[in-house]
Amino acid sequence: MSSNTQRLRVIRSRTDHDLLILIQRELDRGLTLVKVTATRNSPTFAQAQKAHETVMSLLPKISGLDDCDRQRIEDKVKELQSRLDRVPMYANVRSYPASAAS
């Protein structure tokens, strides 16, 4: 094996590791944002969706991901997607009758 090939493998391994960290942070961020989201019209919902999209675009780029890590990440992706799907379109707004002080 040439030294260039070995260097490329080391660089690829570091890149995969960095991508894995980025994906984990985006998933955590998305899950945190969706917890405080009231409706699909809120900015936090859009940010949580963007985090999901980022994860989905980066996940296929990791070549050296073992089955355990891949399953753990896919479970979190499913959890985030499920929580995004459960966010209501509109908030439940109740009106209360006005009371007058006497």
C-alpha positions as CSV (number, residue, x, y, z in Angstrom):
1,M,0.0,0.0,0.0
2,S,1.4,3.3,-1.0
3,S,1.8,6.1,1.5
4,N,-0.7,8.2,-0.5
5,T,-3.3,5.5,-0.2
6,Q,-2.8,5.3,3.5
7,R,-3.1,9.1,3.8
8,L,-6.3,9.1,1.9
9,R,-7.7,6.4,4.2
10,V,-6.8,8.4,7.3
11,I,-8.4,11.5,5.9
12,R,-11.5,9.6,4.9
13,S,-11.7,8.1,8.4
14,R,-11.4,11.6,10.0
15,T,-14.0,13.0,7.6
16,D,-16.5,10.1,8.4
17,H,-15.9,10.8,12.1
18,D,-16.5,14.5,11.7
19,L,-19.7,13.9,9.7
20,L,-20.9,11.5,12.3
21,I,-20.5,14.2,15.0
22,L,-22.2,16.8,12.8
23,I,-25.2,14.4,12.2
24,Q,-25.5,13.7,15.9
25,R,-25.5,17.4,16.7
26,E,-28.1,18.2,14.0
27,L,-30.3,15.4,15.3
28,D,-30.1,16.6,18.9
29,R,-30.8,20.1,17.7
30,G,-33.8,19.1,15.7
31,L,-35.2,17.1,18.5
32,T,-34.8,20.0,20.9
33,L,-36.4,22.4,18.5
34,V,-39.4,20.3,17.8
35,K,-40.1,20.0,21.5
36,V,-40.7,23.7,21.7
37,T,-42.6,24.0,18.5
38,A,-46.3,24.8,18.8
39,T,-47.3,24.9,15.1
40,R,-45.9,24.1,11.7
41,N,-45.9,27.8,11.0
42,S,-43.3,28.6,13.7
43,P,-39.7,29.3,12.9
44,T,-38.6,26.5,15.2
45,F,-40.5,24.0,13.1
46,A,-38.7,25.2,10.0
47,Q,-35.3,24.9,11.8
48,A,-36.2,21.4,13.0
49,Q,-37.1,20.4,9.4
50,K,-33.9,21.9,8.1
51,A,-31.9,19.8,10.7
52,H,-33.7,16.7,9.4
53,E,-32.9,17.6,5.8
54,T,-29.3,18.2,6.7
55,V,-29.0,14.8,8.4
56,M,-30.7,13.0,5.5
57,S,-28.3,14.6,3.0
58,L,-25.2,13.9,5.0
59,L,-25.9,10.3,6.2
60,P,-25.3,8.6,2.8
61,K,-21.9,10.3,2.6
62,I,-20.5,8.3,5.5
63,S,-18.8,5.2,4.1
64,G,-17.2,3.7,7.2
65,L,-20.3,3.7,9.5
66,D,-20.7,0.4,11.4
67,D,-24.2,-1.2,11.8
68,C,-24.6,-0.2,15.4
69,D,-24.0,3.5,14.8
70,R,-26.1,3.4,11.6
71,Q,-29.0,1.8,13.5
72,R,-28.8,4.3,16.3
73,I,-28.8,7.3,13.9
74,E,-31.6,5.8,11.8
75,D,-33.7,5.4,15.0
76,K,-33.1,9.1,15.9
77,V,-34.0,10.1,12.4
78,K,-37.3,8.2,12.6
79,E,-38.0,9.8,16.0
80,L,-37.4,13.3,14.7
81,Q,-39.6,12.6,11.6
82,S,-42.3,11.2,13.8
83,R,-42.2,14.3,16.1
84,L,-42.3,16.6,13.1
85,D,-45.3,14.8,11.7
86,R,-47.2,15.2,15.0
87,V,-46.8,19.0,15.1
88,P,-50.2,20.5,14.5
89,M,-50.8,22.8,11.6
90,Y,-52.5,25.4,13.8
91,A,-52.5,26.0,17.5
92,N,-55.6,25.3,19.5
93,V,-56.8,28.7,20.5
94,R,-59.6,28.9,23.1
95,S,-61.5,32.1,23.8
96,Y,-62.5,32.8,27.3
97,P,-65.4,35.1,28.2
98,A,-64.4,38.5,29.5
99,S,-65.3,39.1,33.1
100,A,-65.9,42.5,34.4
101,A,-64.8,43.6,37.8
102,S,-67.5,45.0,40.0
